Amino acid sequence: MSENPHTVARRRGGRERGRSTGSRPGPEPARTPDPAAGDAAPHAETRRRGSGVGSFPASRTPAWTGAIPADVRPPAQNPPGSPNARSASTRTPLRPAPRYVRRTNPTSRHPSGTLERPPAQVVARFEIRSVRWIGPDGHAVSPLPPFARGPHALVPLYTAMVRARTFDRKAVALQRTGRLGTYPPLVGEEAVGVGVAFAMDPADVLVPAYRDQAAQLSRGVTPLELFLYWGGDERGSDFAGPRRDFPVSIPVASHAPHAAGVALAMKIRREPRVAVCLLGDGATSKGDFYEAMNVAGVMRLPVVFVVANNQWAISVPRTAQTRAETIAQKAISAGIPGVQVDGNDVVALTQVMREAVGTARDGGGPTLVEALTYRLGDHTTVDDARRYRPDAEVSARWAEEPIARLREYLVTCDGWGRDSEETLLRDLAAEIDAAAERFLASAPEPAGAMFEHLYAVLPDELGEQRTAVEAAAR
């Protein structure tokens, strides 16, 4: 009669273990754990090497023969009384592997006698401050900073915000009637751009994103130039006013390293100027943003990064972008100051920006400013925000918008009234309407204009394409 192949395999496995460990040859009888003796099942033991079924202490590691050693099988396969049963006296006891425990009292010892973590030391602490001067109800929560004392000092800020909103409404109307290209509404974020622009000097450089029309208008870019740009005409980027300001950056966060480069040039030339980079909250999830902050921090560059945290990166909410409690705390990774400000309070934003720009101009290095605001409109005119956010959320945010907030404060201080409001709206509407008429009456660029403003010297291949395009347009 031939032997059971499983018995042969177990015997071969036992001989291999005997040769590898120097113990007796032949299979070791399996055993069933005895709960009365404090034993546990093999798969429940904590072993020094590995874990779970099939793990061994270093002194009992078998040589693999292609067969499953008998004492590795679950207990159910070796019931008491079977030929492979094994008594507790023949089993080599296994010591549990050492484990670390958290030490709550550096002077105490853990009662189990296990190893303990060394006491931790706090090596750095950080904090993020949030700034606000005028609350959503239009009342000051603390005395205003010196530049804003007296209601008439705030009328220019109010005028600039209303002007930006007037332009914004006209641009949306032109796009809806097919006379302007895709356009990103800025409604609700006017205070961010105005506060930034009013804190800068004319010689400073603005590096904007695509929703920063308020900053551009306040820096001297004309409504006509902005209409041209959003109408697809690059002549709109040839600013008559702020010649050093950068054109609009459509790619998200790609302009942050540009701002750091501008600031590096200013530092090399020893110019008392500052670069200001405007971004959205979604841009802070891009590598370009971190790289720009890092090099700016290492080299102490005169640049200020301003994040308009409008709570939405297109259809992605702020809570789905990052686990950070604030955007401002991302400055910690670059070793630079970070501050959060109520982005609907133009007084607070202007003051925080004045401090950040002054620090950069004096050689103190960069700052990250997070401006808390809300995008009341769609992401662009080809977006429908109702698909991903409820109307009730947007309606509640209208109570916090910046223009009504500052107007309420001015009215309370007897610095503004109905006549002033009507006159301002009439004058701004006339200005924006006139710019729109000039834009609509402007002659289109020639076909070859698409090759302009690309290279200092146009490559031969593109030169040939330009010639062909111009010839076909005749």
PLY file of the C-alpha trace (Angstrom):
ply
format ascii 1.0
element vertex 474
property float x
property float y
property float z
element edge 473
property int vertex1
property int vertex2
end_header
0.00 0.00 0.00
1.37 3.42 -0.91
1.66 6.12 1.68
-0.63 9.07 1.84
1.11 11.87 -0.13
0.16 14.40 2.56
1.94 12.26 5.18
5.06 12.12 2.99
4.99 15.88 2.53
4.69 16.46 6.26
7.55 14.04 6.98
9.77 15.76 4.40
8.98 19.15 5.89
9.89 17.87 9.35
13.27 16.53 8.18
14.07 19.89 6.56
13.31 21.68 9.81
15.52 19.25 11.71
18.46 19.90 9.44
18.02 23.68 9.49
17.78 24.03 13.24
19.99 21.19 14.44
17.09 19.46 16.22
15.92 15.87 15.81
14.92 14.78 12.31
11.41 13.82 11.45
8.15 15.72 11.77
7.37 17.47 15.00
3.96 16.51 16.30
1.50 19.34 15.98
-0.29 20.58 19.03
-3.54 22.26 19.83
-3.27 25.39 21.97
-4.36 24.82 25.52
-6.40 27.83 26.75
-5.95 26.65 30.34
-2.20 26.98 29.93
-2.57 30.50 28.55
-1.83 29.46 24.98
-3.27 31.20 21.95
-3.85 30.03 18.43
-0.76 30.28 16.22
-2.37 32.89 13.99
-3.20 35.06 17.03
0.36 35.20 18.38
2.58 38.24 18.02
5.86 37.10 16.54
9.23 38.73 16.32
9.47 38.24 12.56
6.34 38.80 10.44
2.76 38.49 11.61
-0.23 36.26 10.98
-0.30 32.59 9.93
3.04 31.39 8.62
5.30 33.70 10.68
8.13 32.31 12.75
10.67 33.55 15.29
14.18 33.88 13.91
15.34 30.62 15.54
12.58 28.50 13.96
12.47 29.67 10.36
12.02 26.50 8.21
13.61 25.83 4.85
10.89 25.76 2.22
10.42 22.31 0.60
7.22 22.88 -1.28
5.13 21.36 1.50
3.18 23.19 4.17
4.72 22.38 7.60
2.21 20.73 9.88
2.56 23.16 12.77
1.67 26.12 10.52
-1.80 24.85 9.78
-4.80 26.26 11.63
-5.70 24.39 14.82
-8.81 22.84 13.24
-6.60 20.70 10.98
-4.76 19.16 13.97
-7.47 18.27 16.46
-6.55 16.71 19.82
-5.83 13.02 19.59
-4.69 13.14 15.95
-1.23 11.73 14.98
0.02 15.29 14.54
-1.21 16.49 17.91
1.41 18.20 20.03
1.57 18.85 23.76
2.27 22.20 25.34
5.56 20.90 26.77
7.06 20.33 23.30
6.29 23.84 22.04
8.94 26.56 22.13
7.35 29.60 23.76
7.24 32.77 21.59
7.79 36.18 23.11
5.68 39.04 21.83
7.49 41.66 19.77
8.24 44.93 21.57
5.81 47.74 20.91
5.96 51.45 21.47
3.42 53.33 23.52
2.74 57.02 23.72
4.18 58.53 26.88
1.91 61.05 28.50
4.09 61.71 31.54
7.85 61.83 30.87
8.57 60.80 34.47
6.29 57.72 34.51
6.92 54.21 33.23
4.38 52.16 31.36
3.00 49.42 33.66
3.49 46.71 31.01
7.21 47.38 30.91
7.17 47.87 27.13
9.41 50.37 25.38
8.30 54.00 25.49
8.67 56.90 23.08
11.06 59.59 24.25
9.35 62.79 25.39
8.61 65.11 22.43
9.69 68.73 22.41
7.88 71.59 20.70
10.35 73.08 18.24
8.10 75.70 16.58
4.70 77.29 16.95
2.65 79.15 14.36
-0.52 81.16 14.31
-2.68 82.80 11.67
-4.41 86.06 12.48
-7.61 87.19 10.77
-8.28 90.89 10.22
-11.55 92.79 9.89
-12.51 96.43 10.52
-16.02 96.75 9.07
-18.50 93.94 9.63
-21.14 92.67 7.19
-23.71 95.02 8.76
-21.63 98.04 7.80
-20.54 98.93 11.33
-16.94 99.22 12.44
-15.83 96.49 14.83
-12.83 98.56 15.94
-11.37 102.02 15.21
-10.37 102.26 11.58
-6.70 102.57 10.58
-5.33 106.09 10.04
-5.67 106.10 6.24
-9.42 105.39 6.51
-10.43 107.83 9.23
-13.05 110.24 8.03
-15.82 109.12 5.65
-14.48 111.14 2.73
-11.24 109.14 2.83
-13.23 106.04 1.87
-15.18 107.52 -1.03
-12.40 106.72 -3.57
-12.45 103.07 -2.47
-16.22 102.95 -2.79
-16.14 104.63 -6.19
-13.54 102.16 -7.48
-15.62 99.16 -6.40
-18.81 100.51 -7.99
-16.87 101.27 -11.17
-15.59 97.69 -11.32
-19.09 96.28 -10.85
-20.50 98.61 -13.52
-17.87 97.38 -15.98
-18.57 93.78 -14.96
-22.28 94.04 -15.66
-21.66 95.59 -19.06
-19.17 92.88 -19.99
-21.64 90.13 -19.06
-24.36 91.85 -21.09
-22.08 92.08 -24.14
-21.16 88.41 -23.88
-24.79 87.34 -23.52
-25.59 89.15 -26.78
-22.66 87.59 -28.64
-20.47 90.70 -28.78
-17.77 89.63 -26.30
-15.89 86.42 -25.72
-16.10 84.16 -22.68
-15.86 86.34 -19.59
-15.31 85.65 -15.85
-17.67 87.76 -13.70
-16.11 89.37 -10.65
-19.28 90.31 -8.77
-18.74 89.98 -5.04
-14.94 90.22 -5.21
-14.52 93.93 -5.95
-12.92 94.72 -2.60
-10.01 92.35 -3.21
-8.80 94.03 -6.38
-9.48 97.57 -5.17
-7.74 97.02 -1.85
-4.71 95.53 -3.55
-4.42 98.31 -6.12
-4.82 101.13 -3.60
-1.97 99.69 -1.50
0.49 99.62 -4.42
2.70 102.35 -5.82
2.47 103.21 -9.53
5.99 101.78 -10.09
5.05 98.41 -8.59
4.09 95.49 -10.82
0.76 93.70 -10.76
0.72 90.06 -11.95
-3.03 89.30 -12.25
-5.16 86.25 -12.90
-8.34 86.25 -14.97
-10.81 87.67 -12.39
-8.84 90.74 -11.37
-10.50 93.44 -13.46
-11.10 95.53 -10.34
-7.38 95.69 -9.61
-6.55 96.43 -13.23
-9.10 99.24 -13.51
-7.87 100.76 -10.26
-4.26 100.54 -11.51
-5.06 102.54 -14.64
-6.04 99.95 -17.24
-8.92 101.46 -19.20
-12.35 99.86 -19.71
-11.71 99.91 -23.47
-8.51 97.90 -23.06
-10.31 95.30 -20.98
-13.16 95.06 -23.49
-10.61 94.56 -26.26
-8.81 91.84 -24.35
-11.96 89.86 -23.50
-13.07 90.36 -27.09
-10.00 88.44 -28.26
-7.92 91.47 -29.25
-4.40 91.47 -27.81
-4.20 95.22 -28.19
-6.10 95.18 -24.92
-2.94 93.97 -23.17
-0.89 96.93 -24.39
-1.78 99.11 -21.43
-1.46 102.85 -21.82
-1.24 103.34 -18.06
0.61 100.69 -16.01
3.15 99.73 -18.65
4.98 97.29 -16.37
1.90 95.38 -15.21
1.54 91.90 -16.65
-1.33 90.87 -18.91
-4.05 88.51 -17.70
-2.90 84.96 -16.92
-5.48 82.34 -17.88
-3.59 79.16 -16.81
-4.09 78.55 -13.11
-1.07 79.47 -10.92
1.41 79.55 -13.80
1.99 83.26 -13.19
3.14 82.80 -9.58
6.72 81.92 -10.63
6.60 84.90 -13.00
5.87 87.18 -10.06
8.81 85.69 -8.15
11.02 86.29 -11.17
9.90 89.91 -11.41
10.68 90.37 -7.72
14.11 88.80 -8.18
14.87 91.29 -10.96
13.82 94.13 -8.68
16.10 92.86 -5.94
19.07 92.43 -8.26
18.61 95.96 -9.54
18.16 97.26 -5.99
14.87 98.89 -6.95
12.43 99.87 -4.18
9.56 98.18 -5.98
7.22 95.28 -5.23
5.52 92.61 -7.31
1.98 91.61 -6.34
0.58 88.31 -7.58
-3.19 87.70 -7.50
-4.48 84.12 -7.44
-7.60 82.13 -6.63
-7.93 79.53 -3.91
-7.75 76.71 -6.47
-4.30 77.92 -7.51
-2.92 77.12 -4.06
-3.27 73.42 -4.88
-0.81 73.74 -7.77
2.92 73.12 -7.59
3.64 76.47 -9.27
2.23 78.25 -6.23
4.41 76.39 -3.72
7.52 76.71 -5.84
7.05 80.45 -6.19
6.49 80.88 -2.45
9.49 78.73 -1.65
11.97 80.62 -3.82
10.52 83.93 -2.65
10.99 82.91 0.97
14.51 81.57 0.50
15.66 84.68 -1.37
13.54 87.17 0.61
12.04 88.57 -2.57
9.87 91.71 -2.61
6.64 89.98 -3.62
3.17 89.64 -2.09
0.93 86.70 -2.97
-2.77 87.51 -2.62
-5.25 84.64 -2.73
-8.87 85.58 -3.38
-10.49 82.70 -1.53
-13.94 82.82 -3.09
-14.74 79.29 -1.84
-15.01 77.72 -5.29
-12.42 76.53 -7.82
-14.86 76.35 -10.72
-17.16 73.60 -9.36
-14.82 72.29 -6.64
-15.68 73.66 -3.17
-13.01 74.91 -0.82
-13.54 71.94 1.51
-12.66 69.49 -1.28
-9.44 71.27 -2.23
-7.41 71.09 0.96
-7.63 69.93 4.58
-5.85 73.09 5.74
-7.98 75.21 8.05
-6.86 78.35 6.22
-5.14 79.15 2.95
-2.92 81.60 4.82
-1.25 78.82 6.80
0.25 77.45 3.59
2.80 80.23 4.00
4.31 78.23 6.87
5.69 75.69 4.41
7.73 78.46 2.77
8.78 80.11 6.02
7.03 83.38 5.22
4.28 85.31 7.03
0.68 84.43 6.27
-2.36 86.49 7.20
-6.08 86.08 6.63
-8.30 89.09 6.00
-11.99 89.65 5.38
-11.92 90.04 1.62
-15.28 91.83 1.64
-13.95 94.54 3.94
-12.04 96.88 1.64
-10.64 98.83 4.59
-9.13 95.72 6.17
-7.76 94.46 2.89
-6.19 97.80 2.01
-4.52 98.06 5.42
-3.18 94.49 5.36
-1.84 95.05 1.85
-0.21 98.32 2.85
1.65 96.48 5.59
2.65 93.55 3.36
3.79 95.78 0.50
5.71 98.00 2.91
7.48 94.99 4.41
8.48 93.74 0.98
9.68 97.19 -0.11
11.83 97.53 3.00
13.60 94.21 2.37
11.51 92.13 4.78
10.57 89.54 2.18
7.28 88.11 0.91
3.87 87.69 2.53
0.90 85.48 1.72
-2.47 87.21 2.13
-5.67 85.18 2.10
-8.71 87.31 1.30
-11.94 85.59 2.36
-14.67 86.44 -0.13
-17.32 84.69 -2.23
-17.92 84.29 -5.94
-21.51 85.47 -6.32
-21.63 84.84 -10.06
-20.80 81.91 -12.31
-17.22 80.87 -12.85
-17.45 82.23 -16.38
-20.26 83.09 -18.75
-20.18 79.51 -20.08
-20.67 78.08 -16.58
-23.92 77.43 -14.73
-23.13 77.41 -11.01
-26.64 76.23 -10.16
-25.56 72.75 -11.17
-23.20 72.41 -8.20
-24.22 74.88 -5.49
-27.66 75.72 -4.07
-29.29 79.11 -4.60
-29.80 79.44 -0.85
-26.05 79.45 -0.30
-25.53 82.25 -2.81
-28.44 84.29 -1.45
-27.02 84.17 2.05
-23.66 85.41 0.78
-25.19 88.48 -0.83
-25.64 89.87 2.68
-21.84 90.00 3.03
-20.93 91.61 -0.30
-18.45 94.50 -0.11
-20.19 97.41 -1.84
-23.34 97.41 0.28
-21.16 96.99 3.38
-19.06 100.11 2.74
-22.07 102.10 1.55
-23.86 101.38 4.83
-20.83 102.56 6.76
-20.59 105.77 4.72
-24.29 106.50 5.15
-24.04 105.91 8.89
-21.17 108.40 9.06
-23.09 110.96 6.99
-20.49 110.65 4.26
-22.85 109.42 1.55
-26.43 109.89 0.46
-28.99 109.22 -2.24
-27.90 112.13 -4.42
-24.25 111.05 -4.26
-25.21 107.49 -5.18
-27.36 108.49 -8.14
-24.72 110.85 -9.50
-22.01 108.20 -9.20
-24.06 105.51 -10.93
-25.00 107.87 -13.76
-21.42 109.00 -14.38
-19.96 105.50 -14.26
-22.63 104.11 -16.57
-21.83 106.83 -19.11
-18.10 106.06 -18.91
-18.52 102.31 -19.34
-21.11 102.63 -22.10
-18.83 104.96 -24.05
-15.94 102.48 -23.74
-18.19 99.66 -24.95
-19.26 101.69 -27.98
-15.63 102.37 -28.87
-14.85 98.68 -28.52
-17.71 97.65 -30.77
-16.72 100.24 -33.36
-13.03 99.28 -33.39
-11.68 97.63 -36.52
-10.57 94.02 -36.06
-6.90 93.17 -36.02
-5.34 91.86 -39.24
-4.97 88.10 -39.53
-1.23 88.28 -39.05
-1.63 89.83 -35.62
-1.77 86.37 -34.05
1.98 86.14 -34.60
2.71 89.36 -32.74
3.96 89.54 -29.15
5.26 85.95 -29.19
9.00 86.30 -29.82
11.52 89.12 -29.92
12.59 87.63 -33.26
10.01 85.45 -34.96
11.39 81.99 -35.93
11.62 81.25 -39.64
8.92 78.59 -39.51
6.40 80.98 -37.94
7.51 83.72 -40.30
6.56 81.52 -43.25
3.18 80.78 -41.66
2.59 84.47 -41.10
3.32 85.26 -44.72
0.92 82.55 -45.85
-1.85 83.73 -43.53
-1.51 87.36 -44.61
-1.52 86.33 -48.27
-4.69 84.29 -47.81
-6.43 87.22 -46.07
-5.90 89.61 -48.99
0 1
1 2
2 3
3 4
4 5
5 6
6 7
7 8
8 9
9 10
10 11
11 12
12 13
13 14
14 15
15 16
16 17
17 18
18 19
19 20
20 21
21 22
22 23
23 24
24 25
25 26
26 27
27 28
28 29
29 30
30 31
31 32
32 33
33 34
34 35
35 36
36 37
37 38
38 39
39 40
40 41
41 42
42 43
43 44
44 45
45 46
46 47
47 48
48 49
49 50
50 51
51 52
52 53
53 54
54 55
55 56
56 57
57 58
58 59
59 60
60 61
61 62
62 63
63 64
64 65
65 66
66 67
67 68
68 69
69 70
70 71
71 72
72 73
73 74
74 75
75 76
76 77
77 78
78 79
79 80
80 81
81 82
82 83
83 84
84 85
85 86
86 87
87 88
88 89
89 90
90 91
91 92
92 93
93 94
94 95
95 96
96 97
97 98
98 99
99 100
100 101
101 102
102 103
103 104
104 105
105 106
106 107
107 108
108 109
109 110
110 111
111 112
112 113
113 114
114 115
115 116
116 117
117 118
118 119
119 120
120 121
121 122
122 123
123 124
124 125
125 126
126 127
127 128
128 129
129 130
130 131
131 132
132 133
133 134
134 135
135 136
136 137
137 138
138 139
139 140
140 141
141 142
142 143
143 144
144 145
145 146
146 147
147 148
148 149
149 150
150 151
151 152
152 153
153 154
154 155
155 156
156 157
157 158
158 159
159 160
160 161
161 162
162 163
163 164
164 165
165 166
166 167
167 168
168 169
169 170
170 171
171 172
172 173
173 174
174 175
175 176
176 177
177 178
178 179
179 180
180 181
181 182
182 183
183 184
184 185
185 186
186 187
187 188
188 189
189 190
190 191
191 192
192 193
193 194
194 195
195 196
196 197
197 198
198 199
199 200
200 201
201 202
202 203
203 204
204 205
205 206
206 207
207 208
208 209
209 210
210 211
211 212
212 213
213 214
214 215
215 216
216 217
217 218
218 219
219 220
220 221
221 222
222 223
223 224
224 225
225 226
226 227
227 228
228 229
229 230
230 231
231 232
232 233
233 234
234 235
235 236
236 237
237 238
238 239
239 240
240 241
241 242
242 243
243 244
244 245
245 246
246 247
247 248
248 249
249 250
250 251
251 252
252 253
253 254
254 255
255 256
256 257
257 258
258 259
259 260
260 261
261 262
262 263
263 264
264 265
265 266
266 267
267 268
268 269
269 270
270 271
271 272
272 273
273 274
274 275
275 276
276 277
277 278
278 279
279 280
280 281
281 282
282 283
283 284
284 285
285 286
286 287
287 288
288 289
289 290
290 291
291 292
292 293
293 294
294 295
295 296
296 297
297 298
298 299
299 300
300 301
301 302
302 303
303 304
304 305
305 306
306 307
307 308
308 309
309 310
310 311
311 312
312 313
313 314
314 315
315 316
316 317
317 318
318 319
319 320
320 321
321 322
322 323
323 324
324 325
325 326
326 327
327 328
328 329
329 330
330 331
331 332
332 333
333 334
334 335
335 336
336 337
337 338
338 339
339 340
340 341
341 342
342 343
343 344
344 345
345 346
346 347
347 348
348 349
349 350
350 351
351 352
352 353
353 354
354 355
355 356
356 357
357 358
358 359
359 360
360 361
361 362
362 363
363 364
364 365
365 366
366 367
367 368
368 369
369 370
370 371
371 372
372 373
373 374
374 375
375 376
376 377
377 378
378 379
379 380
380 381
381 382
382 383
383 384
384 385
385 386
386 387
387 388
388 389
389 390
390 391
391 392
392 393
393 394
394 395
395 396
396 397
397 398
398 399
399 400
400 401
401 402
402 403
403 404
404 405
405 406
406 407
407 408
408 409
409 410
410 411
411 412
412 413
413 414
414 415
415 416
416 417
417 418
418 419
419 420
420 421
421 422
422 423
423 424
424 425
425 426
426 427
427 428
428 429
429 430
430 431
431 432
432 433
433 434
434 435
435 436
436 437
437 438
438 439
439 440
440 441
441 442
442 443
443 444
444 445
445 446
446 447
447 448
448 449
449 450
450 451
451 452
452 453
453 454
454 455
455 456
456 457
457 458
458 459
459 460
460 461
461 462
462 463
463 464
464 465
465 466
466 467
467 468
468 469
469 470
470 471
471 472
472 473
